[in-house]
Amino acid sequence: MGVLTWLSHPTELMAMIKYVASNAPSKDDLTDANDPGLQRCYEFLDMTSRSFTMVIRQLTPELRNVVCIYYLALRGLDTIEDDMTIPLDYKVTLLRSFHSFLTQPGWNFTESGENEKDAPLLVGYAVVIEQFLKLDQKYQDIIIDSSKRMGNGMADFCIKRVSSKADYELYCHYVAGLVGEGLSSLFSASGLEDPELGQEKGLSNSLGLFLQKTNIVRDYLEDLHDTRQFWPKEIWGQYAKELSDLVRPDQTKQALACLNHMCMDALSHVPDVFEYLGRLRDPTVFRFVAIPQVMAIATLAKVYNNYDVFRTVVKIRKGEAVKLILRSGDLNALRGTFIDYLHQIHDRNPSTDPNYIKVNNVIGESLAKIEPFYKSEPSLLCTPTALGALAIGAAILSYQWSQVATSGSV
């Protein structure tokens, strides 16, 4: 991100300066220096998802380590599911058995395809198992249960494609809703949240679906190139004969209508997101949950009615991402952020879209859940006398940005 880009978004620049000053990335404050195995797990975490490394910093040390191992356990599953070089029958067997590997000291997997970027995690998986077996039994039970159900669900969808809307909901449940349920159970087991939170299966599932559906919408082109299909035919079949037709220049109108339909479906989860967030009592858990959700709504606002989804990778600006992180500390600020993005989507909703009224209704339902409880806050403004300092800060940040452990992705 160049100096001019920073200066054209001064509130993002101010947020970035604040972030760098208070959150300089360091593994020392994430791990126990006396436990090289745990340090290695955080290295794997940083390798597989720098953005999640940033998010996990919000948690208390005990829960942070549990969630790190939980993430790596599920990332191992995901890596096998994504590897298109593994023979189908063998992949299905691996996915259905994966939960059992967590209790087999020394297990690893060395048969990933040569282009599988997360293959090192599976090669070094023995250290994840070692740390998993050190966790309290209550945490182990939750992680194994999630891994077992997710692995079986992934295996089912290796055999069949996502076709109907019901398939889509079920697939997203397996790969993300179960993560939400597992995290809620971990929060409750830690004592930081009420025991009842772990029983909120519906809200926890919806929380995960909001993130997963956003990713699926954004990643259309990448998945198409990898010959994977997650957009349900029940939706895209209304606009094209084949899902790949949406990239054709003569199909722009149909492509945008289909894209907006997919976004509308993801937006339907926003009321549940706020119902869930309103039940959290621990501020560290709140920030951990809130940051991915606010990135998701920002991403939906970016991709809505945006044909670039069919031409390139669409991401929110890094400065915007950092600004969102800093505004994710309390429920009221989060309400304000969601309100802003929901209005952006509303303003970009073309009256010619076949789902114009339905999209507006979905947005209206979300705003009705949020706006009555929002207390307006003063805007973050840049005065003329501050612009010189901001220019210097912009130059420094343009040089140092690569050192900041956040990617701006959901």
Secondary structure as UniProt FT lines:
FT   HELIX           3..7
FT   HELIX           10..22
FT   HELIX           27..29
FT   TURN            33..34
FT   HELIX           36..48
FT   HELIX           50..56
FT   TURN            57..58
FT   HELIX           61..82
FT   TURN            84..85
FT   HELIX           88..101
FT   TURN            102..103
FT   TURN            105..106
FT   TURN            114..115
FT   TURN            117..118
FT   HELIX           119..123
FT   HELIX           125..132
FT   TURN            133..134
FT   HELIX           137..159
FT   HELIX           165..172
FT   HELIX           173..177
FT   HELIX           178..190
FT   HELIX           195..199
FT   HELIX           201..218
FT   HELIX           220..225
FT   TURN            226..227
FT   HELIX           233..236
FT   TURN            237..239
FT   HELIX           243..247
FT   HELIX           249..251
FT   HELIX           252..267
FT   TURN            268..269
FT   HELIX           270..277
FT   TURN            278..279
FT   HELIX           283..303
FT   TURN            304..305
FT   HELIX           307..310
FT   HELIX           318..326
FT   HELIX           331..347
FT   TURN            351..352
FT   TURN            354..355
FT   HELIX           356..370
FT   HELIX           371..373
FT   HELIX           384..386
FT   HELIX           387..400
FT   HELIX           401..403
//
